[in-house]
């Protein structure tokens, strides 16, 4: 979450560092759920890799944000996605 907040701020979308703990608290209070990417994967649909990870990664990089976790997630999903189809 800190990486996302930093990238958002670099892109001109002001987020305070407290947003991370607020999001974690909201998630902990939710009932069980599956992220949309997992639902897509389980139903055999194409993953929205570019829309969910690729474009934010490119925008963060263009703004000078350091996003190693996003880069890793994007690379792993791109390498695995063809194997899932």
Sine and cosine of phi, psi and omega as CSV:
sin_phi,cos_phi,sin_psi,cos_psi,sin_omega,cos_omega
0.00,0.00,-0.60,0.80,0.02,-1.00
-0.88,0.48,-0.61,0.79,0.02,-1.00
-0.91,0.43,-0.67,0.74,0.02,-1.00
-0.91,0.42,-0.68,0.73,0.01,-1.00
-0.89,0.46,-0.70,0.71,0.03,-1.00
-0.87,0.50,-0.72,0.70,0.01,-1.00
-0.89,0.45,-0.68,0.73,0.02,-1.00
-0.86,0.50,-0.71,0.71,0.01,-1.00
-0.89,0.45,-0.66,0.75,0.03,-1.00
-0.90,0.44,-0.49,0.87,0.00,-1.00
-1.00,0.05,0.06,1.00,0.05,-1.00
1.00,-0.02,0.23,0.97,0.03,-1.00
-0.94,-0.33,0.99,-0.15,-0.12,-0.99
-0.91,0.42,0.87,-0.50,0.10,-1.00
-0.73,-0.68,0.73,-0.68,0.06,-1.00
-0.99,0.15,0.41,-0.91,0.00,-1.00
-0.88,0.47,-0.41,0.91,0.03,-1.00
-0.91,0.43,-0.31,0.95,0.01,-1.00
-0.86,0.51,-0.51,0.86,0.01,-1.00
-0.90,0.44,-0.78,0.62,-0.02,-1.00
-0.92,0.40,-0.53,0.85,0.05,-1.00
-0.90,0.43,-0.69,0.72,0.01,-1.00
-0.91,0.41,-0.67,0.75,0.02,-1.00
-0.88,0.47,-0.68,0.73,0.02,-1.00
-0.88,0.47,-0.70,0.71,0.02,-1.00
-0.86,0.51,-0.67,0.74,-0.02,-1.00
-0.91,0.42,-0.67,0.74,0.00,-1.00
-0.89,0.45,-0.48,0.88,-0.03,-1.00
-1.00,0.08,-0.16,0.99,-0.03,-1.00
-0.98,0.21,0.43,-0.90,0.15,-0.99
-0.97,0.26,0.11,-0.99,-0.02,-1.00
-0.85,0.52,0.62,-0.78,0.02,-1.00
-0.44,-0.90,0.26,-0.97,0.10,-1.00
-0.87,-0.50,0.70,-0.71,0.07,-1.00
-0.88,0.48,0.45,-0.89,-0.05,-1.00
-0.86,0.51,-0.56,0.83,0.01,-1.00
-0.91,0.42,-0.64,0.77,0.04,-1.00
-0.92,0.39,-0.65,0.76,0.04,-1.00
-0.88,0.48,-0.68,0.73,0.05,-1.00
-0.88,0.48,-0.71,0.71,-0.02,-1.00
-0.87,0.50,-0.73,0.68,-0.04,-1.00
-0.92,0.39,-0.47,0.88,-0.01,-1.00
-1.00,-0.08,0.07,1.00,0.05,-1.00
0.98,0.20,0.24,0.97,0.02,-1.00
-0.99,0.16,0.35,-0.94,0.11,-0.99
-0.91,0.41,0.63,-0.78,0.03,-1.00
-0.99,0.15,0.57,-0.82,-0.01,-1.00
-1.00,0.04,0.85,0.53,-0.11,-0.99
-0.89,0.45,-0.73,0.68,-0.06,-1.00
-0.92,0.38,-0.67,0.74,-0.04,-1.00
-0.94,0.34,-0.64,0.77,-0.10,-0.99
-1.00,0.02,-0.59,0.81,-0.05,-1.00
-0.89,-0.45,-0.65,0.76,-0.08,-1.00
-0.91,0.41,-0.78,0.62,-0.04,-1.00
-0.91,0.41,-0.72,0.69,0.08,-1.00
-0.86,0.51,-0.60,0.80,0.04,-1.00
-0.89,0.45,-0.72,0.69,0.00,-1.00
-0.90,0.44,-0.65,0.76,0.01,-1.00
-0.93,0.38,-0.65,0.76,0.03,-1.00
-0.89,0.45,-0.69,0.72,0.00,-1.00
-0.89,0.46,-0.66,0.75,0.00,-1.00
-0.90,0.44,-0.48,0.88,0.01,-1.00
-1.00,0.02,-0.05,1.00,0.03,-1.00
1.00,0.07,0.29,0.96,0.02,-1.00
-0.99,0.16,0.59,-0.80,0.07,-1.00
-1.00,-0.03,0.90,-0.43,-0.09,-1.00
-0.75,-0.66,0.89,0.45,-0.06,-1.00
-0.90,0.44,-0.58,0.82,0.00,-1.00
-0.95,0.33,-0.66,0.75,0.06,-1.00
-0.90,0.44,-0.68,0.74,0.04,-1.00
-0.86,0.51,-0.70,0.72,-0.01,-1.00
-0.91,0.42,-0.71,0.70,0.00,-1.00
-0.87,0.49,-0.71,0.70,0.01,-1.00
-0.87,0.49,-0.74,0.67,-0.01,-1.00
-0.89,0.46,-0.69,0.72,0.00,-1.00
-0.90,0.43,-0.70,0.71,0.00,-1.00
-0.90,0.43,-0.65,0.76,0.04,-1.00
-0.89,0.45,-0.60,0.80,-0.02,-1.00
-0.96,0.26,-0.49,0.87,-0.04,-1.00
-1.00,0.00,-0.49,0.87,-0.13,-0.99
-0.81,0.59,-0.73,0.69,0.00,-1.00
-0.88,0.48,-0.49,0.87,0.00,-1.00
-0.95,0.30,-0.39,0.92,-0.04,-1.00
-0.99,0.16,-0.34,0.94,-0.07,-1.00
-0.99,0.15,0.00,0.00,0.00,0.00
